[in-house]
Amino acid sequence: MVAMVEPTGPRPRPLTPARIGLYAFLFISALFFLVPLYVMIVTSLKTMPEIRLGNLLALPSAPSIEAWVKAWSSACTGLTCNGISVGFFNSVKILVPSVIVSIAVGSLTGYALSFWRVPVAGILFGALMTVAFVPYQIFIYPLVRIFASAGISNSLPAIVIIHTIFGLPTMTLLFRNYFASLPIELFKAARVDGAGFFRIFWSVMLPMATPMLIVAVILQVTGIWNDFILGLVFAGRENLPMTVQLNNIVNSTQGERTYNVDMAATLLTALVPLVVYFASGRWFVRGIAAGAVKG
Amino acid sequence: MSAAMTQASSQAMSHAATDKRCDVSVKDVEISFGRHVVLEKLSLDIAQSEFIVLLGPSGCGKSTLLNAISGLLDVNAGQIWIGGRNVTWEEPKDRGIAMVFQSYALYPRMSVRENMSFGLRVAGMPANEIQKRVADAATMLKITELLDRKPSQLSGGQRQRVAIGRALVRDAGVYLFDEPLSNLDAQLRAELRVEIKRLHQRLRATMIYVTHDQIEALTLADRIAVMKDRVIQQLDTPQKIYREPVNRFVASFVGSPAMNFMPGRVERGATGATFSLGDLSIPIQGYPFKSPGLTGAAVLGIRPEHVLSGAEAGPNAFNAQVEMAEPMGADTLVWCRTPSGASFSVRVDSGPSIAPGDTLPVSFPVGTLSLFEEGPDGRRL
């Protein structure tokens, strides 16, 4: 017998096997990413004798932040034992100017390529995009030679320039597409109002690009913070970034491997990108969507 | 060079709009994008204080022409003159023009006040002068209470008022409008149309207005330039364009409801010239033919409001079959067929009801009809 129910209100949504499968998949995927994070956090809070017991998933019996303190201020990176804090401040020194300069240059080129009739804009843009797909490693040796002959190798300016250059294709693409989605009449109106190249950029276009600026900051902060090879090659021994220092801590331990310190150092290094994502996830999605609708 | 620049900019900034020449001349202008030719050898002379409307379907080149006059688009050949100066190579800001766009093009992150004053601030005008001009323009457009809002907080009509205000503060001799009302609903469009007309009467500035809306063209213009396929088809007063269109395109594009076209033959008999529609013979004695004595195949064009019907139809009336009636409030559009089967519409007063199947006596008075050559683009005979 089929019960004839008068359709009214919201349509019933029965729990089908397909839907159960979907939820199961999502749950397992979430676990897949969360379990390693959980293991790292609990291990960093354990003492070495407790770790040796081998209960990887167990909660620490007596949580202590000793390993964190050690990782920050007294773990050995090679011969010196000042902890990963040195690397943290080096990374900040590299990060701040690199993010600012790369976004400034990228947004300006993106603006120029989208609004102004640059004679060979198509070719320029094509070249930029093609080069973006060439692996880093191919550029490294020539760039080392160029910087050496310019006398700025192994220095802060060198690594800032490097990050600006390697950020240029992505930043240009990001801003070009965003500006291309804005109505051209805005640009025309500003020209009738007498504003020039930089005035239009600064007063009209850049204030409108806030979502893209935030996306660019997120991309560049995480990218530059996570960089290893460029920092290792170009920053010089004085300015080695946190990722390089982390590697030194994890790999240069003598005797027993201090898992809790390694975990704490790794978490400390991952903290900056994590904070950036949590603080700006909403903007990130919005910015990507804004760029994706058009252009 | 720099002296000329200073003079040009001070000229653009001088306050009284009436004391400078601001006629516009487009001389043999050609524009093409790559191989695609948009304008070919186009010339147009616009007198000072004239309100000229460029009217045409999309893609006819009217906006391109406006962009060329404004300097936003470089010409491939020819010259643009504004106020007796050759401005072909000059930047938009040095041409003494102001422009209003279809999408308003307000700077979204600036307040209304900042939007209106942006151009003046770029030009480095003293703050008190900027203040005064913005206040004046805002009063004129009744947007004073909106000055501190952001464009996103305004309705479409308010946005376009602000955009007009931004053009107004430039105190230019020539105002360019690029379909300014096309994004608005019908009621606001009518309201702002009146506003723009009032503004023109008040400022006596030269205005060039692009639209595809023939009502806007007829109501606003001193002269209309009807464009099609990159060419100005007819440049004349609204009256003349409405009554004596030079070809079938102009005849069908201007006027609503559209003009009726009926193919037939021009013949000459004992009683003078007639137009034969099948068995029907319509007297056209006195029609001002361009080449007298012409006979042969032709198309008769008459506007629905010019067809005489009922008691007014007079002695030359014939009976038409009513097919359909479209009541439009003040009047009714009646669709009829001639005895030979040609379809046409008549505008009648809404008084007596007319039903499909009725017969309606109608006549086509010679004073208001037009005759064209055969073909969709036939010229006026």
Interface residues (C-beta under 8 A of the other chain):
Chain A: P183 E185 L186 K188 A189 A190 R191 V192 D193 G194 A195 R199 S203 V204 P207 M208
Chain B: N67 S70 L72 E91 P92 K93 I97 A98 M99 F101 Q102 S103 A105 L106 Y107 P108 R109 M110 F118 G119 V122 A123 R166 R170
